[in-house]
Amino acid sequence: MKPPTEWAEEIQREIHALVKINTPSLRSIRRRVSHDLRDAAPDYVMAVAQEFLGHPGLRFVAYELILDHPQAFRTLDAAKLEQLGQGMNSWWTVDDFARTLAGPAWLAGLIADEAIRKWACSPDRWWRRAALVSTVALNMRSKGGEGDVPRTLAICRLLVDDHDDMVAKAMSWALRQLVVHDPGTVRRFLSENESQLAARVKRELRNKLSTGLKNPGRRSRPPS
């Protein structure tokens, strides 16, 4: 196998050669790399993934390389995830991390609830957002989630009065995902925490509970 640094250099060359650079074209390259790495040792895959963390716009490649390699994914623990999450500085880098790796790792039992609670109590807004977005995997059927009211609400309660917009948006998302499984519990949570929740969270939850949509009448946007 070539040195891990060469993978990043090779992919950068492929990206520069693309006629159109967008997520589908980048993901096509990532799938090809995943295929080439299918028989590689987990540590090697992790080393390759690390090479992409410093490249703006390519963090999702690192996370998907790990997710798509079952042996590498099963080596994840709280320490490795925190290392892979270093440098998150936007909603999309957080969501790539939490939706692709942290949430599925939590769902699979690779990390304990305490790790997510630690993130929820972080002074860093991005780690607090990561804690909430990680609950999405617990409740998203396409990710294998079957609905986990206790763990989802435990994290939401820790951040119920956090009005940082990036955190409030994630709170809304976490609770809206839970509506699919237990709307009654979400209604009670909304009622019990009426005075603490951010206005955005209350508005979007009421919309979801009454219409099934986050913002009725608006064109759909990326999850937030």
C-alpha positions as CSV (number, residue, x, y, z in Angstrom):
1,M,0.0,0.0,0.0
2,K,1.2,3.5,-0.8
3,P,1.7,6.0,2.0
4,P,-1.5,7.5,3.3
5,T,-0.4,11.0,2.2
6,E,-0.5,9.9,-1.4
7,W,-4.2,9.2,-1.3
8,A,-4.9,12.9,-0.4
9,E,-2.6,14.1,-3.1
10,E,-4.2,11.7,-5.7
11,I,-7.7,12.8,-4.8
12,Q,-6.8,16.4,-4.9
13,R,-5.5,15.9,-8.5
14,E,-8.8,14.1,-9.4
15,I,-10.8,16.9,-7.9
16,H,-8.9,19.6,-9.9
17,A,-9.6,17.6,-13.1
18,L,-13.4,17.6,-12.5
19,V,-15.5,19.6,-14.9
20,K,-18.0,20.3,-12.1
21,I,-17.1,20.0,-8.4
22,N,-20.1,19.1,-6.3
23,T,-21.0,16.6,-3.6
24,P,-22.1,13.9,-6.1
25,S,-18.8,14.1,-8.0
26,L,-16.7,14.2,-4.8
27,R,-18.7,11.2,-3.4
28,S,-18.0,9.3,-6.7
29,I,-14.3,9.7,-6.1
30,R,-14.7,8.7,-2.4
31,R,-16.6,5.5,-3.4
32,R,-13.7,4.6,-5.7
33,V,-11.2,5.0,-2.9
34,S,-13.4,3.0,-0.5
35,H,-13.4,0.2,-3.1
36,D,-9.6,0.3,-3.4
37,L,-9.3,0.2,0.4
38,R,-11.8,-2.6,1.0
39,D,-9.1,-5.1,2.0
40,A,-6.9,-2.6,3.8
41,A,-6.2,-2.9,7.6
42,P,-8.3,-0.7,9.8
43,D,-5.4,1.4,11.1
44,Y,-4.4,2.1,7.5
45,V,-7.9,3.3,6.6
46,M,-7.9,5.5,9.7
47,A,-4.5,7.0,8.6
48,V,-5.8,7.7,5.1
49,A,-8.9,9.3,6.6
50,Q,-6.8,11.6,8.8
51,E,-5.2,13.0,5.6
52,F,-8.5,14.6,4.6
53,L,-9.4,16.4,7.9
54,G,-7.2,19.4,7.1
55,H,-8.7,19.9,3.6
56,P,-11.7,22.3,3.5
57,G,-14.7,20.7,2.1
58,L,-13.3,17.2,2.3
59,R,-13.9,16.2,5.9
60,F,-16.9,14.2,4.8
61,V,-14.6,12.1,2.7
62,A,-12.7,11.1,5.8
63,Y,-15.8,10.2,7.7
64,E,-17.4,8.2,4.8
65,L,-14.1,6.3,4.3
66,I,-14.3,5.1,7.9
67,L,-18.1,4.3,7.8
68,D,-17.7,2.4,4.5
69,H,-15.0,0.2,6.0
70,P,-16.7,-2.0,8.6
71,Q,-13.5,-3.1,10.4
72,A,-12.3,0.5,10.6
73,F,-15.7,1.7,11.8
74,R,-15.7,-0.9,14.6
75,T,-12.4,0.5,16.0
76,L,-14.1,3.8,16.9
77,D,-14.3,4.9,20.5
78,A,-14.8,8.2,22.2
79,A,-11.1,9.2,22.0
80,K,-10.9,8.5,18.3
81,L,-14.1,10.3,17.6
82,E,-13.0,13.4,19.4
83,Q,-9.8,13.3,17.4
84,L,-11.7,13.1,14.2
85,G,-14.0,15.9,15.3
86,Q,-11.2,18.4,16.0
87,G,-11.4,21.5,13.9
88,M,-15.2,21.4,13.4
89,N,-16.2,25.0,12.7
90,S,-19.4,25.1,10.8
91,W,-22.8,23.4,10.8
92,W,-21.9,21.2,7.9
93,T,-18.7,20.0,9.3
94,V,-20.5,19.1,12.6
95,D,-23.3,17.4,10.7
96,D,-21.0,15.4,8.6
97,F,-19.2,14.2,11.7
98,A,-22.3,13.5,13.8
99,R,-24.5,12.0,11.2
100,T,-21.9,9.9,9.5
101,L,-19.8,8.7,12.4
102,A,-20.7,9.8,15.9
103,G,-24.4,9.0,15.8
104,P,-24.0,5.6,14.1
105,A,-21.1,4.7,16.5
106,W,-23.4,5.6,19.4
107,L,-26.3,3.6,17.9
108,A,-23.9,0.6,17.4
109,G,-22.8,0.7,21.1
110,L,-19.2,1.7,20.2
111,I,-19.4,4.8,22.5
112,A,-21.2,5.3,25.8
113,D,-23.9,7.8,26.6
114,E,-21.3,9.6,28.8
115,A,-19.3,10.7,25.8
116,I,-22.3,12.4,24.2
117,R,-23.2,14.0,27.5
118,K,-19.6,15.4,27.7
119,W,-20.0,17.0,24.3
120,A,-23.4,18.5,25.3
121,C,-21.7,20.2,28.3
122,S,-18.8,21.6,26.2
123,P,-18.1,25.3,26.1
124,D,-17.6,24.8,22.3
125,R,-20.9,25.4,20.4
126,W,-19.9,23.0,17.7
127,W,-19.5,20.1,20.2
128,R,-22.8,20.9,21.8
129,R,-24.4,20.8,18.3
130,A,-22.6,17.5,17.6
131,A,-24.2,16.0,20.7
132,L,-27.7,16.9,19.5
133,V,-27.1,15.9,15.9
134,S,-25.8,12.5,17.1
135,T,-29.2,11.7,18.4
136,V,-30.6,11.8,14.9
137,A,-29.1,8.4,14.1
138,L,-31.0,6.9,17.1
139,N,-34.3,7.9,15.5
140,M,-33.6,7.8,11.7
141,R,-34.9,4.5,10.3
142,S,-32.6,4.8,7.2
143,K,-29.7,4.7,9.7
144,G,-31.1,1.7,11.6
145,G,-32.6,3.8,14.4
146,E,-35.8,2.5,15.9
147,G,-36.6,5.5,18.1
148,D,-34.8,6.1,21.4
149,V,-36.8,8.5,23.5
150,P,-34.7,8.3,26.8
151,R,-31.3,8.9,25.2
152,T,-32.6,11.6,22.9
153,L,-34.4,13.5,25.6
154,A,-31.5,13.2,28.0
155,I,-29.3,15.2,25.6
156,C,-32.1,17.6,24.8
157,R,-32.6,18.3,28.5
158,L,-29.0,19.2,29.0
159,L,-29.3,21.9,26.3
160,V,-32.9,23.0,26.7
161,D,-32.0,26.6,27.6
162,D,-29.1,26.9,25.1
163,H,-30.2,29.7,22.7
164,D,-27.1,29.7,20.5
165,D,-28.6,29.5,17.0
166,M,-26.5,26.6,15.9
167,V,-27.5,24.6,18.9
168,A,-31.2,25.6,18.8
169,K,-31.4,24.5,15.2
170,A,-29.9,21.1,16.2
171,M,-32.3,20.9,19.1
172,S,-35.2,21.4,16.7
173,W,-33.8,18.7,14.4
174,A,-33.3,16.2,17.1
175,L,-36.8,16.6,18.5
176,R,-38.4,16.7,15.0
177,Q,-36.8,13.4,14.2
178,L,-38.2,11.9,17.4
179,V,-41.8,13.1,16.4
180,V,-41.9,10.2,13.9
181,H,-41.7,7.7,16.7
182,D,-43.4,9.4,19.7
183,P,-45.2,12.6,19.0
184,G,-47.0,12.5,22.4
185,T,-43.7,12.6,24.3
186,V,-42.4,15.5,22.2
187,R,-45.6,17.4,22.9
188,R,-45.1,16.9,26.6
189,F,-41.4,17.9,26.4
190,L,-42.5,21.1,24.5
191,S,-45.1,21.9,27.1
192,E,-42.8,21.2,30.1
193,N,-40.0,23.3,28.7
194,E,-42.0,26.1,27.1
195,S,-40.3,28.9,29.0
196,Q,-36.7,27.6,28.3
197,L,-36.7,26.5,24.7
198,A,-35.7,29.0,22.0
199,A,-38.5,30.5,19.9
200,R,-37.2,28.7,16.8
201,V,-37.4,25.3,18.4
202,K,-41.0,25.9,19.6
203,R,-42.2,27.2,16.3
204,E,-40.6,24.4,14.2
205,L,-41.8,21.7,16.6
206,R,-45.4,23.0,16.6
207,N,-45.2,23.0,12.8
208,K,-43.9,19.5,12.7
209,L,-46.5,18.2,15.1
210,S,-49.5,19.9,13.4
211,T,-48.5,19.6,9.7
212,G,-45.7,17.1,9.5
213,L,-43.4,19.8,8.1
214,K,-40.7,22.0,9.7
215,N,-41.8,25.2,7.8
216,P,-45.1,24.7,5.9
217,G,-45.2,26.7,2.7
218,R,-41.5,27.0,2.3
219,R,-39.3,25.1,-0.1
220,S,-37.4,22.3,1.6
221,R,-33.9,23.1,2.7
222,P,-31.0,21.0,4.0
223,P,-31.6,19.6,7.6
224,S,-30.5,21.9,10.4
